[in-house]
Amino acid sequence: MEHLSSEGEAKRDDKNYSFVAAWEYQQEGAKLHEEHFHFEFIKPSVRNYK
């Protein structure tokens, strides 16, 4: 599967999905707000729970 590692762990896509999102509903429709994370001191890494 494309979302699992060879060990069966979930893969992460931190490059494309490191943000918090909130929807704002307006009269003309919904508007998505995204605030991207900026990692300065600690970089995201893959966790292994085995």
LOLUMMI-219149 format. One line per field, with one value per residue: residue number from 1; residue in one letter; chain; x, y, z of N, C-alpha, C, O in turn. Coordinates in steps of 0.05 Angstrom, whole numbers. Example, Ala and Ser with C-alpha at 12.3 -4.5 7.8 and 13.67 -1.06 7.14 Angstrom:
REM LOLUMMI-219149
kolse <- (1; 2)
tiro <- (A; S)
gumar <- (A; A)
neast <- (264; 257)
nnorth <- (-114; -45)
nup <- (156; 142)
caeast <- (246; 273)
canorth <- (-90; -21)
caup <- (156; 143)
ceast <- (264; 258)
cnorth <- (-66; 1)
cup <- (156; 157)
oeast <- (285; 268)
onorth <- (-66; 23)
oup <- (169; 161)
***
This chain:
REM LOLUMMI-219149
kolse <- (1; 2; 3; 4; 5; 6; 7; 8; 9; 10; 11; 12; 13; 14; 15; 16; 17; 18; 19; 20; 21; 22; 23; 24; 25; 26; 27; 28; 29; 30; 31; 32; 33; 34; 35; 36; 37; 38; 39; 40; 41; 42; 43; 44; 45; 46; 47; 48; 49; 50)
tiro <- (M; E; H; L; S; S; E; G; E; A; K; R; D; D; K; N; Y; S; F; V; A; A; W; E; Y; Q; Q; E; G; A; K; L; H; E; E; H; F; H; F; E; F; I; K; P; S; V; R; N; Y; K)
gumar <- (A; A; A; A; A; A; A; A; A; A; A; A; A; A; A; A; A; A; A; A; A; A; A; A; A; A; A; A; A; A; A; A; A; A; A; A; A; A; A; A; A; A; A; A; A; A; A; A; A; A)
neast <- (17; 8; 10; 35; 94; 149; 150; 99; 83; 52; 62; 88; 73; 102; 119; 77; 34; 39; 8; -43; -113; -172; -241; -280; -344; -381; -426; -421; -400; -356; -292; -225; -176; -107; -52; 13; 64; 127; 186; 238; 276; 268; 261; 210; 202; 202; 165; 176; 141; 153)
nnorth <- (-24; 46; 80; 55; 33; -13; -43; -43; 2; 67; 115; 182; 247; 298; 343; 361; 363; 391; 429; 468; 469; 506; 516; 569; 591; 627; 674; 667; 618; 565; 578; 559; 562; 559; 546; 541; 499; 516; 489; 498; 481; 427; 374; 341; 270; 201; 155; 95; 43; -7)
nup <- (0; -11; 33; 74; 107; 92; 137; 155; 182; 188; 137; 135; 110; 117; 89; 56; 91; 140; 175; 208; 202; 190; 178; 154; 152; 106; 74; 19; 15; 39; 69; 70; 119; 128; 170; 167; 196; 223; 232; 274; 313; 325; 282; 244; 249; 232; 270; 306; 332; 346)
caeast <- (0; 24; 11; 48; 122; 153; 145; 70; 78; 41; 81; 80; 80; 105; 124; 52; 12; 47; -7; -69; -133; -199; -260; -296; -368; -389; -450; -415; -389; -336; -265; -206; -152; -85; -29; 35; 83; 155; 202; 264; 295; 263; 250; 193; 215; 184; 165; 173; 130; 160)
canorth <- (0; 70; 95; 39; 27; -41; -56; -41; 27; 89; 135; 210; 266; 324; 365; 371; 363; 402; 453; 466; 480; 513; 525; 592; 591; 654; 673; 658; 590; 560; 587; 544; 576; 540; 558; 521; 497; 522; 474; 510; 467; 398; 367; 317; 245; 177; 141; 66; 34; -36)
caup <- (0; -13; 58; 94; 103; 88; 163; 162; 197; 172; 126; 139; 89; 131; 70; 46; 110; 165; 180; 221; 183; 201; 158; 161; 136; 99; 58; -8; 16; 60; 63; 86; 129; 135; 182; 164; 218; 217; 251; 277; 330; 324; 256; 245; 243; 231; 295; 304; 358; 350)
ceast <- (18; 27; 24; 77; 125; 148; 116; 63; 67; 63; 70; 89; 81; 109; 97; 30; 21; 33; -32; -89; -159; -216; -276; -320; -378; -414; -445; -403; -368; -308; -246; -183; -132; -63; -7; 54; 111; 172; 230; 284; 292; 250; 232; 208; 195; 187; 163; 165; 136; 183)
cnorth <- (25; 86; 79; 34; -3; -57; -55; -16; 48; 108; 162; 227; 294; 347; 377; 374; 372; 429; 447; 480; 486; 524; 548; 592; 619; 651; 661; 629; 588; 568; 572; 562; 555; 556; 537; 522; 503; 510; 486; 492; 436; 392; 342; 292; 222; 163; 111; 56; 4; -39)
cup <- (0; 13; 80; 87; 99; 114; 172; 178; 178; 163; 132; 116; 101; 112; 61; 67; 138; 170; 196; 203; 198; 178; 170; 142; 132; 81; 30; -8; 38; 50; 82; 93; 137; 148; 183; 188; 207; 239; 252; 291; 328; 297; 259; 236; 244; 258; 290; 331; 363; 369)
oeast <- (40; 44; 23; 84; 105; 143; 109; 41; 72; 80; 45; 110; 63; 102; 95; 9; 11; 46; -41; -82; -166; -207; -284; -316; -382; -422; -461; -397; -364; -301; -250; -171; -138; -55; -9; 60; 118; 172; 245; 307; 312; 230; 238; 225; 175; 210; 149; 179; 125; 191)
onorth <- (24; 103; 87; 32; -18; -81; -63; -13; 47; 115; 166; 222; 310; 370; 402; 386; 361; 450; 424; 500; 471; 539; 548; 593; 634; 629; 647; 619; 607; 566; 571; 576; 536; 577; 517; 544; 496; 519; 485; 489; 422; 405; 324; 293; 225; 158; 103; 59; -8; -62)
oup <- (10; 15; 104; 63; 101; 113; 194; 186; 154; 178; 134; 104; 97; 119; 59; 61; 158; 169; 198; 191; 217; 161; 193; 117; 151; 73; 19; -30; 53; 27; 106; 77; 151; 137; 197; 199; 184; 261; 232; 282; 330; 290; 275; 218; 257; 268; 271; 350; 381; 374)
***
